[in-house]
């Protein structure tokens, strides 16, 4: 969309804005602020008028309104009426980025390019006002929201701003409103790769306000209480020349020889991260690297034009549409309103938590409950040494958080004080919620629950973290089986966002409601699951791993077996996952699933041979850093004589997954296919750009090959 010098932003992009009559507009509110010297500073606040739980976003009408207001400030600046312009957001938010529902609905490449150009034009106006421009990052700033700040001349950030990021590579796009060009020049290429690539592909990791200041994204850091006042006062000193901003991480133009080498090294690092995280199967990260690599020598105009084309292309890909479904429909919407969860008014308060066991998982539970619920947590085990070790682990983890400045000294002391230990389960007498973390053996868990029932109050909840055992069987014989619920975390507990909440036939609505409210307080996304062997994530993963193990055992070579699923872009290969889970655990769950469901779940005798020999996995890492299977390991194993190709194994695995998920839905394990997609994204790291496992199986034809029908209507998460 070519713009003439006489055209306003509104005139140029009105055609695009008219496509979105129902957009929730983030309005731009102008207020003139008198500076100490009597001059006028124009302050623009971005606010969608909704409550503070509803973030502001950038749709076409929002951008046109902001651009029009900025054009007016440029005219005021030319007349000498103002000495600077600042942009900030409503409480807790600068802007959460582009409106994905709007962007995802752009059906033509030309429309996508208009959207890309609109952002650039608006932000260019902010950058070229002829008076200094500032952005005061008062809260969350993601994607296009952070790029507003990057395009300003100066930036401040609040210590309370908890989420700054450029997540576009995670969402199937690129930071296309200047981020790819501006960020590495502002904070250095290696830091830029951390923000744009590494953080984005690590489940959209964000940066805090203090971290952003240390990186050089912001020029000044202020406390939340008087953030805006301090930011305006600081801006006044910049305008007057009293403060000169230094940016030690910025690169020069042109680059020095050292900076050029650093840029090349950053490109190499980015390529390695993308290959490790996506197996180069996702188009957006690769396009980002291309822009970043060429951007080393491009002018700003060249880079911005290339960003426009990249966004226009990527908005039309299946991967982006899949991401919109996965991120917007599932993670942002369905995860916040779990299907089947009882009314929250039925939930009871949790004022004390008990953890049975003091091992590694128990320590992770205790730390999470203490940090998030801020209630007393007591751990028990069979002797004082184990109890002391468990409590010491929690205290040590708190000390690590303190050393990383992720927790204040006061918070660290309070958290430590909340976690105690005892060798007597009588310590649970006044607990409201007790979770067991003992050996994965049904009778052991039944015995623990029977013992606890003689101690705890009648309305205390008994939760199990079992990954595969029957919650119903655990409750059998108890006086109050209605209080038993599955509360299945994923490892590492502090990081993985999913909680499978398992309802046994007698679990009461009040217990279930309390479990869901507790999960929410723990900042976990809970999905309601029927009591069926291995629930959702482990059942699907073990079916997948079983197909790989079966092919390997039958004669397919290790490399072919382990890399056959590369087109899926999974976060790790099956053999790597086997090593991480642990061969004994994987075999145990496989045997449980085989007992429950029969031959669909392969039980590998070769895995038993690895266990007997004390081997922790198939691969070892050679001196060249590459995995290989040692000859002594091969000598332990027995193989068939029916190898298959990687392509055949990929298809066979796709069909197996389609079959298993179809059966799970028929059994009512979850309410809908969307819940399976959500579980796999949050609990197994299923790639966002694949849009969930069921749309992926639809796209590759496995659903119809096996079940005779798709999981979704055509058009969900793809153009198919």
Phi, psi and omega per residue, in radians:
X1 nan 1.732 -3.083
X2 -1.337 2.339 -3.074
X3 -1.948 2.269 3.069
X4 -1.496 2.710 -3.127
X5 -1.009 -0.487 -3.098
X6 -1.390 -0.343 -3.071
X7 -1.330 2.430 2.965
X8 -1.452 2.923 3.092
X9 -1.082 -0.689 3.123
X10 -1.086 -0.749 3.126
X11 -1.149 -0.685 -3.098
X12 -1.218 -0.681 -2.967
X13 -1.975 0.242 -3.138
X14 -1.046 -0.631 -3.128
X15 -1.063 -0.686 3.106
X16 -1.218 -0.801 -3.101
X17 -1.053 -0.608 -3.116
X18 -1.153 -0.321 3.105
X19 -1.234 -0.200 -3.033
X20 -2.235 1.175 -3.115
X21 -1.180 -0.361 -3.088
X22 -1.808 0.238 3.128
X23 -1.029 2.373 2.979
X24 -1.373 1.762 -2.969
X25 -1.375 2.303 2.921
X26 -1.533 1.892 -3.049
X27 -1.409 2.714 3.107
X28 -1.886 1.948 -3.094
X29 -1.824 2.233 -3.073
X30 -1.755 2.379 3.032
X31 -2.458 2.267 3.082
X32 -1.503 2.327 -3.122
X33 -2.057 2.272 3.105
X34 -1.429 2.185 3.090
X35 -1.499 2.881 -3.071
X36 -0.962 -0.536 -3.119
X37 -1.511 0.118 3.124
X38 1.582 -0.108 3.124
X39 -1.364 2.964 -3.045
X40 -1.964 2.324 3.118
X41 -2.018 2.218 -3.127
X42 -1.583 2.082 -3.122
X43 -1.932 2.172 3.122
X44 -1.899 2.201 3.101
X45 -1.943 2.238 3.133
X46 -1.624 2.128 -3.033
X47 -2.657 2.245 3.115
X48 -1.618 0.047 3.077
X49 1.328 0.038 3.134
X50 -1.637 3.046 -3.113
X51 -1.163 2.992 -3.013
X52 -1.305 -0.013 3.023
X53 -1.585 -0.161 -3.056
X54 -1.862 1.859 -3.051
X55 -1.196 2.687 3.026
X56 -1.375 2.527 3.124
X57 -2.347 2.983 -3.053
X58 -2.037 1.786 2.986
X59 -1.822 3.114 -3.100
X60 -1.029 -0.765 3.141
X61 -1.153 -0.660 3.079
X62 -1.046 -0.824 -3.099
X63 -1.175 -0.685 3.112
X64 -1.106 -0.735 3.126
X65 -1.112 -0.787 3.114
X66 -1.105 -0.778 -3.141
X67 -1.080 -0.709 3.118
X68 -1.103 -0.728 3.122
X69 -1.170 -0.674 3.107
X70 -1.158 -0.649 3.076
X71 -1.069 -0.678 3.110
X72 -1.147 -0.631 3.114
X73 -1.220 -0.581 3.072
X74 -1.084 -0.698 3.101
X75 -1.176 -0.696 3.092
X76 -1.100 -0.706 3.124
X77 -1.095 -0.710 3.131
X78 -1.105 -0.529 3.120
X79 -1.489 -0.024 3.132
X80 1.380 0.301 -3.077
X81 -1.433 -0.449 -3.123
X82 -2.320 2.695 -3.123
X83 -1.926 -0.102 3.132
X84 -3.027 2.833 3.125
X85 -2.288 2.352 3.075
X86 -2.160 2.600 3.083
X87 -2.187 2.316 3.043
X88 -2.491 -3.093 -3.062
X89 -2.164 3.077 3.050
X90 -1.185 2.936 -3.091
X91 -0.896 2.294 3.049
X92 1.375 -0.116 -3.098
X93 -2.405 2.336 2.775
X94 -1.488 -1.305 2.999
X95 -2.720 2.464 -3.114
X96 -1.520 0.163 3.078
X97 1.844 -2.984 -3.136
X98 -1.129 2.615 3.070
X99 -1.274 1.770 -3.051
X100 -1.121 -0.554 3.114
X101 -1.130 -0.602 3.091
X102 -1.288 -0.855 -3.110
X103 -1.065 -0.705 -3.106
X104 -1.205 -0.290 -3.124
X105 -1.637 -0.010 3.129
X106 -1.283 1.867 -2.972
X107 -1.466 -0.215 -3.092
X108 -2.149 2.562 -3.139
X109 -1.009 -0.705 -3.119
X110 -1.035 -0.700 3.123
X111 -1.150 -0.687 3.084
X112 -1.077 -0.679 3.121
X113 -1.187 -0.649 3.067
X114 -1.023 -0.757 -3.130
X115 -1.088 -0.729 3.113
X116 -1.120 -0.779 -3.123
X117 -1.172 -0.634 3.124
X118 -1.049 -0.823 3.108
X119 -1.032 -0.764 3.135
X120 -1.100 -0.729 -3.115
X121 -1.134 -0.766 3.132
X122 -1.101 -0.812 -3.092
X123 -1.232 -0.567 3.074
X124 -1.095 -0.680 3.105
X125 -1.069 -0.736 3.089
X126 -1.069 -0.679 -3.081
X127 -1.287 -0.441 -2.989
X128 -2.127 0.873 -3.094
X129 -1.432 -0.219 -3.072
X130 1.316 -0.037 2.873
X131 -2.244 2.744 -3.104
X132 -1.034 2.420 3.080
X133 -1.967 2.522 -3.073
X134 -2.317 2.569 2.915
X135 -2.178 2.233 -3.130
X136 -1.801 1.783 -3.032
X137 -1.417 1.627 -3.033
X138 -1.547 -0.179 -3.114
X139 -2.947 -2.621 -3.076
X140 -0.912 2.295 3.121
X141 -2.492 1.820 -3.063
X142 -2.115 2.521 3.029
X143 0.927 -2.137 3.128
X144 -1.029 -0.423 3.056
X145 -1.158 -0.759 3.085
X146 -1.240 -0.559 -3.139
X147 -1.191 -0.455 2.975
X148 -0.967 -0.829 -3.112
X149 -1.136 -0.713 -3.115
X150 -1.103 -0.531 -3.122
X151 -1.442 -0.242 3.068
X152 -1.299 2.907 3.119
X153 -1.348 -0.546 -3.095
X154 -2.505 2.749 -3.100
X155 -2.493 2.457 2.904
X156 -2.083 2.812 3.133
X157 -2.497 2.574 3.113
X158 -1.487 2.513 3.035
X159 -1.122 -0.343 3.135
X160 -1.560 -0.040 3.111
X161 -1.279 1.940 -2.967
X162 -1.718 -0.100 -3.039
X163 -2.611 1.693 3.016
X164 -2.057 2.336 -3.094
X165 -2.932 2.782 2.919
X166 -2.027 1.542 -3.002
X167 -1.553 0.202 -2.964
X168 -1.011 -0.694 3.135
X169 -1.073 -0.553 3.081
X170 -1.229 -0.510 -3.042
X171 -1.725 0.022 3.112
X172 1.617 0.276 3.135
X173 -2.258 -2.932 2.994
X174 -2.213 2.750 3.044
X175 -1.165 1.497 -2.849
X176 -1.689 0.153 3.055
X177 -1.976 0.746 3.044
X178 1.868 -0.205 -3.022
X179 -1.091 -0.735 -3.084
X180 -1.108 -0.625 -3.125
X181 -1.464 -0.778 -2.958
X182 -1.375 -0.723 -3.004
X183 -1.069 -0.851 -3.123
X184 -1.126 -0.492 3.102
X185 -1.307 -0.433 -3.132
X186 -1.499 -0.747 -3.015
X187 -2.090 0.083 -3.123
X188 1.616 2.595 -3.032
X189 -1.129 -0.674 -3.108
X190 -1.170 -0.767 3.089
X191 -1.083 -0.665 -3.142
X192 -1.115 -0.670 3.086
X193 -1.111 -0.680 3.089
X194 -1.019 -0.789 -3.082
X195 -1.303 -0.826 -2.992
X196 -1.431 -0.551 -3.014
X197 -1.977 -1.064 -3.032
X198 -1.103 -0.888 3.126
X199 -1.104 -0.752 -3.101
X200 -1.056 -0.753 -3.071
X201 -1.493 -0.071 2.982
X202 -1.679 1.086 3.115
X203 0.943 0.690 3.044
X204 1.051 0.868 3.084
X205 -1.104 2.471 -3.120
X206 -1.962 2.968 -3.135
X207 -2.019 2.439 3.108
X208 -1.439 2.944 3.093
X209 -0.987 -0.899 3.102
X210 -1.033 -0.683 3.107
X211 -1.130 -0.716 3.117
X212 -1.086 -0.650 3.102
X213 -1.157 -0.761 -3.137
X214 -1.133 -0.619 3.108
X215 -1.195 -0.472 -3.081
X216 1.792 0.097 3.075
X217 -1.105 -0.690 3.102
X218 -1.957 2.661 -3.108
X219 -1.622 -0.328 -3.114
X220 -2.611 2.656 -3.062
X221 -2.236 2.222 -3.123
X222 -2.325 2.751 3.137
X223 -1.302 2.696 -3.062
X224 -1.122 -0.598 -2.986
X225 -0.958 -0.751 -3.138
X226 -2.250 0.658 -3.030
X227 -1.009 -0.854 -3.072
X228 -1.143 -0.755 3.135
X229 -1.076 -0.773 3.133
X230 -1.145 -0.665 -3.127
X231 -1.156 -0.737 3.127
X232 -1.163 -0.722 3.110
X233 -1.090 -0.709 3.101
X234 -1.128 -0.759 3.120
X235 -1.042 -0.690 3.127
X236 -1.060 -0.680 3.137
X237 -1.249 -0.570 3.052
X238 -1.155 -0.791 -3.118
X239 -1.093 -0.701 -3.112
X240 -1.346 -0.216 -3.107
X241 1.592 0.014 -3.138
X242 -1.191 -0.541 3.094
X243 -2.022 2.277 3.007
X244 -1.945 2.126 -3.058
X245 -1.383 2.275 3.061
X246 -1.884 2.392 -3.134
X247 -2.251 1.494 -3.029
X248 -1.152 -0.410 -3.113
X249 -1.556 -0.146 -3.080
X250 -1.242 2.671 3.085
X251 -1.750 2.749 -3.112
X252 -1.502 2.938 3.083
X253 -2.262 1.921 0.038
X254 -1.327 2.937 -3.130
X255 -1.181 2.547 2.980
X256 -1.323 2.983 3.124
X257 -1.080 -0.698 3.121
X258 -1.148 -0.721 3.130
X259 -1.161 -0.628 3.113
X260 -1.116 -0.749 3.108
X261 -1.135 -0.672 3.115
X262 -1.130 -0.639 3.103
X263 -1.108 -0.786 3.127
X264 -1.085 -0.705 3.125
X265 -1.149 -0.648 3.123
X266 -1.164 -0.660 3.084
X267 -1.085 -0.792 3.123
X268 -1.067 -0.714 3.112
X269 -1.102 -0.759 3.138
X270 -1.068 -0.746 -3.137
X271 -1.100 -0.703 -3.137
X272 -1.148 -0.703 3.141
X273 -1.126 -0.796 -3.102
X274 -1.118 -0.728 3.120
X275 -1.112 -0.738 -3.118
X276 -1.182 -0.637 -3.040
X277 -1.508 -0.569 -3.012
X278 -2.199 -0.018 -3.038
X279 0.943 0.500 -3.126
X280 1.000 0.483 -3.121
X281 -1.632 -0.187 -3.106
X282 -1.805 2.251 -3.060
X283 -1.247 -0.598 -3.006
X284 -1.115 -0.860 3.135
X285 -1.057 -0.629 3.118
X286 -1.155 -0.688 3.111
X287 -1.172 -0.654 3.097
X288 -1.066 -0.788 3.137
X289 -1.095 -0.694 3.110
X290 -1.041 -0.798 3.116
X291 -1.122 -0.728 -3.123
X292 -1.138 -0.758 -3.112
X293 -1.151 -0.828 -3.141
X294 -1.257 -0.481 -3.121
X295 -1.126 -0.250 3.100
X296 -0.985 -0.647 -3.082
X297 -2.000 -0.065 3.132
X298 -1.291 2.688 2.908
X299 -1.350 2.919 3.108
X300 -1.057 -0.704 -3.127
X301 -1.115 -0.729 3.129
X302 -1.127 -0.746 -3.119
X303 -1.161 -0.757 -3.126
X304 -1.103 -0.677 3.111
X305 -1.129 -0.684 3.118
X306 -1.207 -0.612 3.067
X307 -1.094 -0.726 3.108
X308 -1.000 -0.825 -3.127
X309 -1.147 -0.694 -3.135
X310 -1.100 -0.804 3.124
X311 -1.094 -0.757 3.137
X312 -1.041 -0.723 3.134
X313 -1.197 -0.829 -3.019
X314 -1.205 -0.550 3.133
X315 -1.114 -0.307 -3.121
X316 -1.720 0.062 -3.100
X317 -1.500 2.671 3.016
X318 -1.035 -0.630 -3.082
X319 -1.090 -0.723 3.127
X320 -1.190 -0.771 3.123
X321 -1.092 -0.649 3.081
X322 -1.115 -0.693 3.141
X323 -1.156 -0.704 3.107
X324 -1.031 -0.761 3.084
X325 -1.075 -0.851 -3.056
X326 -1.174 -0.792 -3.037
X327 -1.402 -0.858 -3.029
X328 -1.386 -0.930 -3.048
X329 -1.293 -0.615 -3.073
X330 -1.675 -1.148 -3.011
X331 -1.178 -0.704 -3.077
X332 -1.508 -0.422 -3.071
X333 -1.994 -1.131 -3.040
X334 -1.093 -0.664 -3.129
X335 -1.101 -0.463 -3.122
X336 -1.523 -0.218 3.097
X337 -2.298 1.297 -3.023
X338 -1.025 2.314 3.124
X339 -1.153 2.269 3.061
X340 1.517 -0.059 -3.140
X341 -1.227 2.305 3.116
X342 -1.136 2.907 3.117
X343 -1.014 2.333 -3.064
X344 -1.141 -0.302 3.127
X345 -1.157 -0.322 3.118
X346 -1.383 -0.255 -3.058
X347 -1.214 2.571 3.095
X348 -1.882 2.620 -3.121
X349 -1.182 2.548 3.060
X350 -1.913 1.943 -3.079
X351 -1.923 -0.203 3.070
X352 -2.692 2.427 -3.092
X353 -2.100 2.420 3.013
X354 -1.960 2.465 3.112
X355 -2.171 2.056 3.140
X356 -1.530 1.991 -3.062
X357 1.984 2.722 -3.138
X358 -2.398 0.426 3.089
X359 -1.398 -2.859 -3.042
X360 -1.094 -0.859 -3.141
X361 -1.105 -0.736 3.121
X362 -1.053 -0.681 3.102
X363 -1.124 -0.699 3.107
X364 -1.132 -0.722 3.089
X365 -1.045 -0.846 -3.046
X366 -1.060 -0.753 3.125
X367 -1.104 -0.772 -3.123
X368 -1.102 -0.837 -3.126
X369 -1.086 -0.737 -3.116
X370 -1.176 -0.748 -3.103
X371 -1.198 -0.746 -3.013
X372 -1.578 -0.740 -3.140
X373 -1.474 -0.423 -3.129
X374 0.987 0.773 3.092
X375 -2.185 2.814 3.099
X376 -1.061 2.424 3.106
X377 -2.246 2.199 3.125
X378 -2.074 2.296 3.124
X379 -1.821 2.499 3.042
X380 -2.230 2.718 3.012
X381 -2.738 -3.099 -2.943
X382 -1.371 -0.294 3.082
X383 -2.596 2.882 -3.034
X384 -1.154 -0.582 -3.116
X385 -1.094 -0.772 3.117
X386 -1.143 -0.728 3.118
X387 -1.060 -0.831 -3.125
X388 -1.075 -0.682 3.132
X389 -1.138 -0.713 3.135
X390 -1.128 -0.804 3.117
X391 -1.131 -0.698 3.127
X392 -1.088 -0.649 3.101
X393 -1.062 -0.825 -3.137
X394 -1.059 -0.812 -3.141
X395 -1.081 -0.661 3.111
X396 -1.135 -0.687 3.100
X397 -1.155 -0.639 3.072
X398 -1.107 -0.722 3.117
X399 -1.091 -0.623 3.096
X400 -1.142 -0.738 3.111
X401 -1.091 -0.690 3.121
X402 -1.140 -0.742 -3.142
X403 -1.118 -0.559 3.118
X404 -1.501 0.029 -3.141
X405 1.081 0.513 3.069
X406 -1.622 -0.017 3.127
X407 -2.643 2.517 -3.114
X408 -1.388 2.784 3.087
X409 -0.991 -0.705 3.130
X410 -1.124 -0.770 3.136
X411 -1.119 -0.664 3.116
X412 -1.089 -0.784 3.136
X413 -1.132 -0.720 3.135
X414 -1.136 -0.722 -3.123
X415 -1.130 -0.778 3.108
X416 -1.038 -0.728 -3.099
X417 -1.151 -0.455 -3.110
X418 -1.318 -0.410 -3.039
X419 -1.771 2.038 3.130
X420 -2.271 3.033 -3.122
X421 -2.352 2.774 3.118
X422 -2.709 2.633 3.047
X423 -1.591 -0.063 -3.130
X424 -1.980 2.281 3.087
X425 -1.263 -0.086 3.029
X426 -1.061 -0.340 3.105
X427 -1.130 -0.253 -3.139
X428 -1.592 0.053 -3.013
X429 -0.997 -0.597 -3.114
X430 -1.910 0.328 3.125
X431 -1.411 2.662 3.079
X432 -1.754 -0.336 -3.022
X433 -2.616 2.094 3.112
X434 -2.142 2.252 3.126
X435 -2.089 2.349 3.140
X436 -1.631 2.515 3.079
X437 -2.397 0.945 -3.095
X438 -1.828 -3.086 -3.056
X439 -0.979 2.463 -3.076
X440 -1.348 1.230 3.117
X441 -2.427 2.182 -2.991
X442 -0.965 -0.837 -3.064
X443 -1.136 -0.633 3.102
X444 -1.060 -0.792 -3.115
X445 -1.188 -0.681 3.097
X446 -1.075 -0.743 3.135
X447 -1.112 -0.710 3.125
X448 -1.079 -0.822 -3.114
X449 -1.130 -0.688 3.117
X450 -1.097 -0.720 3.110
X451 -1.146 -0.744 -3.116
X452 -1.118 -0.624 -3.062
X453 -1.102 -0.406 3.108
X454 -1.402 -0.144 -3.040
X455 -1.982 -0.787 -2.992
X456 -1.355 2.885 3.102
X457 -1.238 2.859 -3.044
X458 -1.150 -0.464 -3.102
X459 -1.813 0.212 3.065
X460 -1.303 2.371 -3.136
X461 -1.451 2.424 3.025
X462 -1.900 2.022 -3.101
X463 -1.991 2.524 3.074
X464 -2.093 2.449 3.099
X465 -1.697 0.337 -3.105
X466 -0.958 2.530 3.123
X467 -1.723 -0.232 -3.057
X468 -2.648 -0.248 -3.057
X469 -1.436 2.835 -3.089
X470 -1.346 2.112 3.069
X471 -1.195 -0.634 3.121
X472 -1.040 -0.784 -3.135
X473 -1.131 -0.600 3.115
X474 -1.130 -0.548 -3.086
X475 -1.477 -0.247 -3.097
X476 -1.066 2.337 3.089
X477 1.547 -0.131 3.112
X478 -1.393 2.680 3.082
X479 -1.205 -0.543 -3.104
X480 -2.272 1.252 3.137
X481 -1.133 -0.310 -3.119
X482 -1.193 -0.251 -3.102
X483 -1.598 -0.027 -3.086
X484 -1.585 2.337 -3.116
X485 -2.543 2.539 3.028
X486 -1.425 2.396 -3.096
X487 -2.413 1.306 -2.923
X488 -1.603 1.884 3.063
X489 -1.450 2.898 3.048
X490 -2.094 2.595 -3.005
X491 -1.669 2.341 -0.018
X492 -1.328 2.397 -2.994
X493 -1.026 -0.697 -3.080
X494 -1.206 -0.408 -2.992
X495 -1.765 -0.803 -3.012
X496 -1.264 2.231 -2.994
X497 -1.455 -0.184 -3.013
X498 -1.554 2.490 2.916
X499 -2.250 2.099 2.997
X500 -1.509 1.964 3.098
X501 -1.691 2.077 -2.971
X502 -1.838 2.131 3.121
X503 -1.723 2.076 3.001
X504 -1.435 2.871 -3.081
X505 -0.950 -0.577 -3.070
X506 -1.744 -0.009 3.136
X507 -1.054 2.246 -3.067
X508 -1.388 2.778 3.101
X509 -1.101 -0.642 -3.132
X510 -1.133 -0.733 3.109
X511 -1.129 -0.753 -3.139
X512 -1.131 -0.750 3.122
X513 -1.082 -0.704 3.108
X514 -1.132 -0.689 3.113
X515 -1.077 -0.762 -3.135
X516 -1.177 -0.711 3.127
X517 -1.203 -0.591 3.073
X518 -1.168 -0.739 3.090
X519 -1.026 -0.760 3.126
X520 -1.083 -0.739 3.119
X521 -1.137 -0.503 3.089
X522 -1.415 0.003 -3.118
X523 1.107 0.664 3.059
X524 -1.924 2.690 3.042
X525 -1.698 2.067 -3.058
X526 -1.781 2.473 3.056
X527 -2.179 2.297 3.127
X528 -1.347 2.251 -3.053
X529 -2.259 2.414 3.036
X530 -1.254 2.637 3.119
X531 -1.272 1.610 3.104
X532 -2.415 2.603 -3.018
X533 -0.837 2.184 3.071
X534 1.173 0.046 3.029
X535 1.030 -2.079 -3.060
X536 -1.947 -1.155 -2.957
X537 -1.089 -0.869 -3.090
X538 -1.172 -0.574 3.110
X539 -1.124 -0.765 3.140
X540 -1.219 -0.777 -3.130
X541 -1.116 -0.681 -3.129
X542 -1.251 -0.530 3.033
X543 -1.152 -0.762 3.107
X544 -1.074 -0.900 -3.119
X545 -1.112 -0.559 3.125
X546 -1.146 -0.645 3.106
X547 -1.146 -0.662 3.119
X548 -1.204 -0.791 3.137
X549 -1.084 -0.687 3.137
X550 -1.105 -0.803 3.124
X551 -1.082 -0.728 3.124
X552 -1.101 -0.838 -3.119
X553 -1.105 -0.524 -3.096
X554 -1.523 0.017 2.992
X555 2.150 -0.069 3.082
X556 -1.260 2.328 -3.076
X557 -1.144 2.741 -3.000
X558 -1.048 -0.748 -3.100
X559 -1.123 -0.791 3.128
X560 -1.090 -0.783 -3.123
X561 -1.094 -0.738 -3.026
X562 -1.379 -0.377 -3.095
X563 -1.880 0.022 -3.078
X564 -1.078 -0.540 -3.075
X565 -1.595 0.209 -3.107
X566 -0.944 -0.670 3.117
X567 -1.045 -0.318 3.077
X568 -1.314 -0.326 3.135
X569 1.140 0.556 -3.111
X570 -1.154 2.686 -3.063
X571 -1.133 -0.386 3.045
X572 -2.667 2.748 -3.130
X573 -1.297 2.819 -3.131
X574 -0.996 -0.727 -3.137
X575 -1.225 -0.575 3.061
X576 -1.158 -0.719 3.103
X577 -1.110 -0.680 3.111
X578 -1.032 -0.762 3.140
X579 -1.160 -0.675 -3.106
X580 -1.203 -0.783 3.131
X581 -1.169 -0.633 -3.052
X582 1.785 2.223 -3.092
X583 -1.034 -0.741 3.139
X584 -1.071 -0.721 -3.140
X585 -1.146 -0.806 -3.132
X586 -1.044 -0.755 -3.137
X587 -1.161 -0.707 3.138
X588 -1.063 -0.803 -3.129
X589 -1.191 -0.666 3.087
X590 -1.038 -0.754 3.126
X591 -1.121 -0.676 3.107
X592 -1.115 -0.742 -3.126
X593 -1.234 -0.640 3.085
X594 -1.094 -0.716 3.120
X595 -1.138 -0.620 -3.099
X596 -1.408 -0.665 -2.941
X597 -2.156 -0.073 3.064
X598 1.518 -2.681 -2.939
X599 -1.218 -0.123 3.063
X600 -1.054 -0.470 -3.119
X601 -1.856 1.984 -3.058
X602 -1.325 2.298 3.025
X603 -1.849 1.980 -3.005
X604 -1.535 2.034 3.050
X605 -1.189 -0.463 3.074
X606 -1.143 -0.579 3.075
X607 -1.156 -0.645 3.076
X608 -1.122 -0.660 3.107
X609 -1.137 -0.657 3.068
X610 -1.086 -0.756 3.133
X611 -1.090 -0.808 -3.114
X612 -1.064 -0.538 -3.132
X613 -1.602 0.031 3.128
X614 1.316 0.360 3.134
X615 -1.486 2.449 -3.095
X616 -1.673 -0.082 3.132
X617 3.125 -3.084 3.140
X618 -1.401 -0.854 -3.019
X619 -1.500 2.694 2.793
X620 -2.254 2.752 -3.099
X621 -1.713 2.179 -3.122
X622 -1.392 3.082 -3.132
X623 -1.109 -0.420 3.106
X624 -1.478 0.072 3.131
X625 1.442 0.038 -3.104
X626 -1.768 2.561 -3.141
X627 -1.305 2.578 3.040
X628 -2.641 2.800 3.097
X629 -1.735 1.984 -3.137
X630 -1.054 2.580 -3.134
X631 -1.061 -0.611 -3.131
X632 -1.152 -0.516 3.061
X633 -1.250 -0.794 3.109
X634 -1.012 -0.650 -3.118
X635 -1.147 -0.414 -3.141
X636 -1.333 -0.439 -2.914
X637 -1.715 2.784 3.086
X638 -2.129 2.419 -3.038
X639 -2.245 2.631 3.019
X640 -1.460 -2.998 -3.087
X641 -2.142 0.578 3.133
X642 -2.205 1.127 3.122
X643 -1.187 2.716 3.061
X644 -2.258 2.864 -3.125
X645 -1.389 2.887 3.088
X646 -1.069 -0.678 3.130
X647 -1.116 -0.746 3.122
X648 -1.123 -0.701 -3.124
X649 -1.181 -0.682 3.091
X650 -1.035 -0.853 -3.133
X651 -1.102 -0.740 -3.133
X652 -1.096 -0.681 3.125
X653 -1.218 -0.741 3.080
X654 -0.988 -0.792 -3.118
X655 -1.160 -0.663 3.112
X656 -1.103 -0.737 3.138
X657 -1.159 -0.716 3.103
X658 -1.079 -0.723 3.110
X659 -1.093 -0.836 -3.052
X660 -1.138 -0.739 -3.131
X661 -1.188 -0.657 3.061
X662 -1.038 -0.749 3.108
X663 -1.146 -0.699 3.133
X664 -1.077 -0.707 3.127
X665 -1.206 -0.686 3.088
X666 -1.081 -0.619 -3.129
X667 -1.372 -0.200 -3.107
X668 1.297 0.513 3.136
X669 -1.064 -0.641 3.018
X670 -2.353 3.012 -3.062
X671 -1.264 -0.599 -3.031
X672 -2.785 2.933 3.118
X673 -1.032 -0.554 3.141
X674 -1.043 -0.589 3.130
X675 -1.222 -0.610 3.053
X676 -1.151 -0.748 3.085
X677 -1.023 -0.795 -3.108
X678 -1.105 -0.760 3.116
X679 -1.040 -0.766 -3.092
X680 -1.223 -0.600 3.110
X681 -1.205 -0.819 -3.037
X682 -1.482 -0.461 -3.053
X683 -1.855 -0.305 -3.090
X684 -2.226 0.036 3.139
X685 1.202 0.470 3.098
X686 -0.979 2.288 -3.008
X687 -1.029 2.291 -3.129
X688 -1.041 -0.646 -3.049
X689 -1.245 -0.207 3.033
X690 -1.502 -0.177 2.995
X691 1.341 0.345 -3.037
X692 1.731 2.679 -3.022
X693 -1.237 -0.595 -3.079
X694 -1.298 -0.714 3.032
X695 -1.091 -0.612 3.084
X696 -1.070 -0.808 -3.135
X697 -1.157 -0.524 3.020
X698 -1.136 -0.808 -3.048
X699 -1.141 -0.645 -3.105
X700 -1.506 0.005 3.051
X701 1.527 -0.014 -3.073
X702 -1.155 -0.650 -3.097
X703 -1.037 -0.825 -3.117
X704 -1.301 -0.591 3.107
X705 -1.062 -0.704 -2.997
X706 -1.689 -0.792 -3.015
X707 -1.779 -0.183 -3.126
X708 1.357 0.112 3.130
X709 -2.785 2.776 3.105
X710 -1.432 2.768 3.017
X711 -1.330 -0.485 -3.090
X712 -2.263 2.756 3.015
X713 -1.154 2.625 3.103
X714 -0.944 2.424 3.124
X715 1.849 -0.340 3.105
X716 -1.290 2.089 3.084
X717 1.098 0.298 3.063
X718 -2.920 3.024 3.070
X719 -1.569 -0.020 -3.079
X720 -1.191 nan nan
